[in-house]
Amino acid sequence: MTIQLSIFLSLVLYMPQLLVISISLQIPLFQINCWPP
């Protein structure tokens, strides 16, 4: 397996997890910013 192929496969495998993590991190920040202090 070439290095580029392994990098591509790892990106394809981990990209949904990164999206879910980023969304789950943005939701609490968004709620905190929307709530009055």
Contact map, one row per residue, 1 for C-alpha under 8 A:
1110110000000000000000000000000000000
1111110000000000000000000000000000000
1111111000000000000000000000000000000
0111111100000000000000000000000000000
1111111110000000000000000000000000000
1111111111000000000000000000000000000
0011111111100000000000000000000000000
0001111111110000000000000000000000000
0000111111111000000000000000000000000
0000011111111100000000000000000000000
0000001111111110000000000000000000000
0000000111111111000000000000000000000
0000000011111111100000000000000000000
0000000001111111110000000000000000000
0000000000111111111000000000000000000
0000000000011111111100000000000000000
0000000000001111111110000000000000000
0000000000000111111111000000000000000
0000000000000011111111100000000000000
0000000000000001111111110000000000000
0000000000000000111111111000000000000
0000000000000000011111111100000000000
0000000000000000001111111110000000000
0000000000000000000111111111000000000
0000000000000000000011111111100000000
0000000000000000000001111111110000000
0000000000000000000000111111111000000
0000000000000000000000011111111100000
0000000000000000000000001111111110000
0000000000000000000000000111111111000
0000000000000000000000000011111111100
0000000000000000000000000001111111100
0000000000000000000000000000111111110
0000000000000000000000000000011111110
0000000000000000000000000000001111111
0000000000000000000000000000000011111
0000000000000000000000000000000000111
